């Protein structure tokens, strides 16, 4: 609990105004959870500053009084990173929601960290540019949160994760100082790359308040979707896709369980066989439609060597959106189904078949129901483990801890790691020593250099 809580909150109230300091229990509940299933932590208070200067004053007070404060974006994470620690204070970025500038010459956007990601994408598209991530929670996640965990998306196969498009950041340090991590230029060989240090730091080094993002021209898209009645063939098809020199902007899949769940959720069978073990999406991009069609024909011939099922092709925006719908809604379908634990692992693409087989063996060992989907082109699996109805939630969560460790250890054995895009948060913290045993010492020192009182996202 916060020491001298009332006096600290009184000081914060004078900064933001009574309206923007929430302490009533019924209003606090909104901020007590993210999308981490079944996890609720009620904070002592939620503060909603309007700008960087207010955040600076609030953080300085918390640092002086050694009061824990957790930074919260859109609350769409699944690792517990937006949940308060020991009923501490939550600092919500929802009022920092201005798009400051879209610069068509420098091809950058300058935005506050509470801007909803879809609003940013829509705004830059109107100016003939594109932020090339298509993050599944874009309707409600914040760009600051995307930077803080370096969010990935189906487009990460071509464009990498969010950090690849971060040019510069405004950050409030744990002592209240305000800094910019770099310059708004495409080249910068001046000193350490602080911008990349803060990208993916999950708010543990400071509060990201403004983001400068690199933009690219929008491209024409073509998508192929194809079912596989043997999922082993799906993984071989993907591996040989790269071995034979093909390129794509996205390669996604869902397994048979995920297909059935999302089909029921959308009330649409998609005319796909019930014996389907997996569905594959391959998206390609380019400047010219005819060249995309030529490339799609070559890719179709490649796919036909691994499945006899019909290949669905879309090459205009409305058809592309429709073809992607099943993949884009699988997360919602899972949330609608039951309590679950989302495990986000990544391995080299050459090991995706081995990783999938291990997931099946370990899940069956614990008699878990599950679905697997994700960004198979870059080796990033999302394994959703459902609550066993014959167990209490408490029993299920005890078994989950053992199961998750086995999955993580297998991913590490295959040269991968324990999070590709969701971050560590509170949920994965017990396993980080396994993932980065030597680097953890350096990370601890970096944390203490910036935050000696351990107040930010502790």
Secondary structure by P-SEA (a helix, b strand, c coil): cccaaaaaaaaaaaacccccccccccccccccccccccbbbbbcbbbbbccaaaaaaaaaaaaaabbbbbbbccccccccccccccccbbbbcccccccccccccccbbbbcccccaaaaaaaaaaacccccccccccccccaaaaaacccccccccccccccccccbbbbbcccbbbbbcccccccccccccccccccccccccccccbbbbbbbcbbbbbbbbbbbccaaaaaaaaaaaaaacccccbbbbccaaaaaaaaaaacccccccccccbbbbbbbbcccaaaaaaaaaaaaaaaaaccccbbbbbccaaaaaaaaccccaaaaaaaaccbbbbbbbbccccaaaaaaaaaaaaaaaacccccccccccccbbbbbbcccccccaaaaaaaaaaaaaaaaaaaaaaccccccccccccccccccccccccaaaaaaaaaaaacccccccc
